[in-house]
Amino acid sequence: MQNCKYSQSVTVPLENGAGSAPKDSEDHRSRRHRHLLVCLDVFCLFIASIPFFACEMGAVEPYKRGFFCHDESISYPYEEKESISDGVLISGGILITAVSIALGESYRVHYLKVESKAFVSNHYISTLYKEIGSFLFGCTVGQSLTNMAKLTIGRLRPNFLTVCKPQVNCSIGQYVDNYICTGNASLVKEARKSFYSGHASFAMYTMLYLAFYLQARFKWHGARLLRPLVQFLLVMLALYTGLTRISDYKHHPSDVLVGFVQGALVAIWVALYISPMFKKKEQCQGKTGNILDSPVSSQHTVC
């Protein structure tokens, strides 16, 4: 009887200890796996941004294209002042979209009780990671594609001849590919990056992405036309940005048009296939509320 009781009192804690050890080990492996996914996401973001920074830092020279003598399409004056500068474009596009997403996700976590099973215990951080991370990835992809086209094609801007001031004797309609520019070297380099418009692609991407976000998250059933009005204003702002590049003699109309198309395609791709914003509600609901049941990587995101 004593041996029996003794064996029972010993085996019970052993069984409990043996059961908790594999569980702790599994939790550790799961957290490590999710940390690796975050590192992988950051690495992907870095790789996608390489072409953009290569162009901005001048690591790659644009293709040197010739021109037709007395070509009026590249003989427009050089306007030093831009309607919308690069700084205003980038800061405005990122801030407007990122702040709107941050407010929207904070509202969902605070009032709609949206939760997350990510290893980050703070639900605000985990939801912002998915949404803003997807948005920034689209920014880098879009601008990398734009800069790659600028460097590879080397189309001349409408003000190229004014900036270049080439020393060449030619007859009207003659194609010239052997010439020397006497103008400012940095301005001449920029004048070879006309196709396609980075302003148009970036503005269209950021504003259209925000319009998609409002479509997915803005569920207020008050004024029927409020959401469409805000979406219209966002798209109109993007269109205005692109059109100013034509009036400033920075781009040809076709450059702006292709920029709009590229920005819209990237926004559709990111919103529908990378961001979790359009996931079905049935996939998000758990027994106790809205659950973001996923690793932190957006590719593994359920909501």
Residue pairs with C-beta under 8 A, 6 or more apart in sequence:
30 119
31 119
33 295
34 118
34 119
34 295
34 296
34 297
35 119
37 295
37 296
37 297
37 300
38 296
38 297
40 297
41 133
41 296
41 297
41 298
44 137
45 133
45 136
45 137
45 140
48 137
48 140
48 141
48 144
49 140
49 143
49 144
50 144
51 144
51 145
51 147
51 148
52 140
52 143
52 144
52 146
52 147
54 60
54 147
55 147
55 148
55 150
55 151
56 147
58 189
60 151
61 151
61 189
62 150
62 151
62 154
62 189
62 192
62 193
63 151
63 152
63 153
63 154
63 192
64 154
64 192
65 153
65 154
65 155
65 156
65 177
65 192
66 175
66 176
66 177
66 178
66 179
67 74
67 156
67 160
67 161
67 175
67 176
68 173
68 174
68 175
68 176
69 168
69 170
69 171
69 172
69 173
69 174
69 175
69 176
70 170
70 172
70 173
71 161
73 158
73 252
74 156
74 157
74 158
74 159
74 160
74 161
75 158
75 161
75 162
76 158
76 159
76 162
76 249
77 159
77 162
77 249
78 159
78 162
78 163
78 187
78 249
79 159
79 248
79 249
79 250
82 244
82 248
82 250
83 244
83 247
83 248
84 199
84 241
84 244
89 199
89 202
89 203
89 241
90 202
93 202
93 203
93 205
93 206
93 207
94 136
94 139
94 206
96 206
96 207
96 210
97 135
97 206
97 207
97 209
97 210
97 213
98 132
98 135
100 210
100 213
100 214
101 128
101 131
101 132
101 135
101 210
101 213
102 128
102 132
104 213
104 217
104 218
105 124
105 127
105 128
105 131
106 124
108 114
108 127
108 217
108 290
109 115
109 123
109 124
109 127
112 290
113 289
113 290
114 123
114 127
114 284
114 289
114 290
114 291
114 292
114 303
115 123
115 289
115 290
115 291
115 292
116 123
116 126
116 127
116 291
116 292
116 294
117 291
117 292
117 293
117 294
118 126
118 129
118 292
118 294
118 295
118 296
119 296
120 126
120 129
120 296
123 292
126 292
126 296
127 292
129 296
130 275
130 276
130 292
130 296
130 298
130 301
131 213
131 275
131 276
131 277
133 298
134 270
134 274
134 275
134 276
134 298
135 209
135 270
135 275
137 270
137 274
137 298
138 205
138 209
138 266
138 267
138 269
138 270
138 274
139 202
139 205
139 206
141 266
141 270
142 201
142 202
142 205
142 262
142 263
142 266
143 198
143 201
143 202
145 201
145 262
145 266
146 196
146 197
146 198
146 201
146 202
146 259
146 262
147 198
149 195
149 196
150 193
150 194
150 195
150 196
150 198
151 193
153 195
154 192
154 193
155 192
155 193
155 194
155 195
155 252
155 255
156 191
156 192
156 194
157 163
157 190
157 191
157 192
157 193
157 194
157 249
157 250
157 251
157 252
158 194
158 249
158 250
158 251
158 252
159 191
159 249
159 250
160 191
160 192
160 194
163 181
163 183
163 184
163 187
163 188
163 191
164 179
164 181
164 182
164 183
164 188
164 191
165 181
165 182
165 183
166 176
166 179
166 180
166 181
166 182
167 179
167 180
167 182
168 176
168 178
168 179
168 180
170 176
181 188
194 250
194 251
194 252
194 255
195 252
195 254
195 255
195 258
196 251
196 254
196 255
196 256
196 258
196 259
196 262
197 242
197 245
197 250
197 251
197 255
197 256
197 258
197 259
198 259
199 241
199 242
199 244
199 245
199 250
199 251
199 259
200 238
200 241
200 242
200 245
200 251
200 255
200 256
200 257
200 258
200 259
200 260
200 263
201 259
201 260
201 262
201 263
201 266
202 263
203 237
203 238
203 241
203 242
203 263
204 235
204 238
204 239
204 242
204 259
204 260
204 262
204 263
204 264
204 267
205 263
205 264
205 266
205 267
206 238
207 234
207 235
207 237
207 238
208 234
208 235
208 238
208 263
208 264
208 267
208 268
209 267
209 270
209 271
210 234
211 230
211 231
211 234
211 235
212 267
212 268
212 271
212 277
212 278
213 271
213 275
213 277
214 227
214 230
214 231
215 227
215 231
216 271
216 277
216 278
217 277
218 227
220 226
220 227
238 260
238 263
239 260
242 256
242 259
242 260
243 256
245 251
245 255
245 256
246 252
246 253
246 256
251 259
271 277
271 278
272 278
274 298
274 299
275 298
276 292
276 298
276 301
276 302
276 303
279 301
279 302
279 303
283 302
283 303
284 290
284 291
284 292
284 302
284 303
285 291
286 293
290 303
291 302
291 303
292 301
292 302
292 303
293 302
293 303
294 300
294 301
294 302
294 303
295 301
